[in-house]
């Protein structure tokens, strides 16, 4: 069974790329990744806490238009 864990920024970006996002692209304050015309902001922290990973994944799921299960997220 999968468990939520803190995640390094580099690993988070790698997993978003596996979901179809492009980037990261430099913005004014934060970098972001693109999925079509939608932007997913990537915070500058070197490691993301569990609540932050969950929040960012919910945002990415709304951009994708489908839910991303924890098991799917762990296999990316």
C-alpha positions in Angstrom: 0.0 0.0 0.0 1.3 3.4 -0.9 2.0 6.1 1.7 2.4 9.8 1.3 6.0 10.9 1.7 7.9 14.2 1.4 9.4 14.7 -2.1 12.4 16.4 -3.5 11.7 19.1 -6.0 13.6 17.3 -8.8 11.6 14.1 -8.3 8.3 16.1 -8.3 9.2 17.7 -11.7 10.2 14.3 -13.1 6.8 12.9 -12.1 4.9 15.8 -13.6 6.8 15.3 -16.9 5.7 11.6 -16.8 2.1 12.9 -16.6 2.6 15.0 -19.7 3.6 18.4 -18.4 6.4 20.3 -20.1 9.1 22.4 -18.5 10.0 23.8 -16.0 10.0 27.3 -17.4 11.3 30.3 -15.6 8.7 32.8 -14.5 9.1 36.0 -12.5 8.9 34.5 -9.0 8.5 30.8 -9.5 9.1 28.3 -12.2 6.1 26.6 -13.8 5.3 23.7 -16.0 2.8 23.7 -18.9 0.1 21.3 -19.9 -1.5 22.7 -23.0 -2.6 26.2 -22.1 -2.5 25.5 -18.3 0.3 26.4 -15.9 1.3 24.5 -12.8 3.5 26.6 -10.5 6.5 24.9 -9.1 7.6 26.3 -5.7 11.3 27.0 -5.1 11.6 24.7 -2.0 14.2 22.0 -2.4 11.9 19.5 -0.7 8.1 19.5 -0.5 6.2 18.4 2.7 3.3 15.9 2.5 0.6 18.6 2.6 2.4 20.6 -0.1 2.7 17.5 -2.3 -1.0 16.7 -1.9 -2.0 20.3 -2.7 0.2 20.5 -5.8 -1.0 17.1 -7.0 -4.7 18.2 -6.6 -3.9 21.2 -8.7 -2.2 19.1 -11.4 -5.1 16.7 -11.4 -7.6 19.5 -12.0 -5.4 20.7 -14.9 -5.3 17.1 -16.3 -9.1 16.7 -15.9 -8.8 13.4 -14.0 -7.7 12.2 -10.6 -4.2 10.9 -10.0 -4.3 8.1 -7.4 -1.5 7.7 -4.9 -0.6 4.3 -6.4 -0.3 5.9 -9.8 1.8 8.8 -8.4 4.2 6.3 -6.7 4.7 4.3 -9.9 5.7 7.4 -12.0 
